[in-house]
Structure formats: structure tokens, C-alpha cells
Amino acid sequence: MIQLAKLDRRYIKALLEALEERKEKGQIDPQLYGQLKEQYSAAYDVAEEKSSLREGFVTLTAIAPNPTAIRDSVTSLVKRIKGLENEQAKLETRLKKLDELFETNAISENVFKSKKKEYEILAMKLEDQKQEFLNAIPDTLE
């Protein structure tokens, strides 16, 4: 929660005005009104004209997010994509081995078909995950 003292005076004044409106309409408990009025008034007294919040009450962080956090997030996504690519390579190796086993009659046709289908489904899932991660990386970091 934002500390009231860090807010601009005009914002705290708007809170006080909204509190008064609620009191006039009977939309607030008298005890709660008293507590909030006291809290807002004390914060108004210590608040400054130049605070960490600016016009529209938007913080600088919201306007310009931390570039390090963005880079770390993208780096993490890239690592996950590389991990999926490694899994795909292992899966291709397993498919080749399965083909070899079937060609040498080491496994039956039914086992071959069921395992091959299982590997194909896994390959599709890996590709879908990879595409999701690729789509999560922003085109630009502007």
C-alpha cells in the first residue's frame, strides 16, 4: 500500500473531498469516517507539493519499467526455449532409435505404432510450448 505522506497534496485533498461526499450521502460508517478523516488530515499536513507521484497519479516506474527486469525476463524465456529445443533433439533421437528397433524386428508393429504416436504427440506439445514462449518475447523493448 502507498504511504499517504508520499502522495501529492492534491491527491490527499481529493481523498478528503471524496470522504466528505460519502459522509453526506450516508455511505460510510461514522467511526470509519472519523478514522480516515484523521489519517488523511495528518497525511495532508506532512505531504509536499513535489512528491514521488505526478500528474494523473502515474509513477515513473509505470511509465518506464525497469529495463533490467525486462532483459531478465526475456533471458529466462530464451533459456526455456533452448531447453525445449534440447528436448526436441532428444525426442528426434528416440524416434530414430525406435525406427531402428522396428527395422531390426526388435519390437512389434503395434508397439512401434503406439510409441511413434506417443512421440509425435509429445513433439507437437513441445512445439506448442516453444511457440507460446516465442510469442511472449516482445517484438521491441521500446
N, C-alpha and C positions, 0 to 999 in steps of 0.2 A: 504494500500500500504506500502511496506517495505521502510524504510528510507534508502536512498543511503549511508549515513555515517555509517550505521551499517553493510554494506556489506564488505566483504573482499576486499582488494585492487585488487587482481587478477580478481575478478568478475567485478569491475568497469572498469578495464583495458579492459576486454573483451567487455564490453558495448561500450567503446570508439572506439575500433577496429571495431566493428560491425557498429557503426555510420559512421566511415570513409569509410567503404566499401559501405554503402548505398549512401554516398555522391559521391563517384567515379562512381557508376553506375547510378547516377541521380535519385535515388528512394526516395529522401527526399527533402522537401521544404527547400531552403536556410535559411529562417528565423527560422524554427523549428530546423534545424541543429545547428544554432548558439546558440539557447537557450539550447538545450540538451548538446552541447559541453561544454558550460559554467557550466551547472548544474553538469555534470559528472566530469569535471575537479576539481571543488570545492569539490565535494564529495571525489574524489581520494586523494586530499590533506589532508583531515581530517580522512580518513579511516585508519584502523590499519591492521596489518598482522593477528592478532588474533582477530577475530570478532565472532559474535553470529552464523554465518553460517560457515559450514565446507565443506570438500570435497564434490563435487557433488552438493553443494548448498542445502543440505537437512538439515532442522533444527532438533534439538534434539527432539522437540515435535513430529515431523512426524515419527521419528524412535520409540520413546517410548511415546505413547499417555498417557494422564492423567488418571491414574487408578481410581481416584475418579469419573471422568466423566463416565467411563465405568460402574463402580458399580452403579452410579445413574441411568444410562440408563437401565441397567438390572433390577434394583429395580422397576423402573417405568413400565417396561414390565411385571414384575411379578404381580404388583398391577392390571394392566389392565387384565391380565389373571384371577386373582382371581375375579375381577368384572364380567367377562364373566361367570365364574363358578357359581357365585351367580345368575346371570340372568338365567342360565340353570336350576338351582334348582327351581327358581320361575316358570319357564316355565313348569317343571315337575309337580309342584303343580297345576298349571292351567289345565294341561291335566287330572290329577286325578279328579279335580273338574268337568271338562267337562264330563268325563265318568260317574261320579255320577249323574249329571243332566240328562244325556241321559237315564241312567238306571231307574231313577225315573220318566221318561216321562215328565220332566220339559221343555225339548227342543225337537224340531222335529229332525228327522233323517237328513234332509237336512242341518239344522243349525249345527248339530253335525259334519257332514262330512266336511262342509266348514271351521268351526273353527279348527277342528283337522288338516286339511290340512294346514291352516294358521300357526298353532303352529309348525307343522313338518318342514315347510319351514324356520320359524324363528330359530328352533333348528339347522337346517343344517347351516344357516348363522352364528350363534353363534359359532358352532364347527369350521367352516372355519376360522373365525377371530381368534379363540383361536390357531389353528394350525399355522396361519401366525405369531402370536406373539411368539409362541414357537420356530418357525424356526428362528426368529430374534435374539434370545438369542444365543451368540456364544458358541460353544462346549467347548472351552478353552479360557482363558483370557491371553494366553501367548503373 
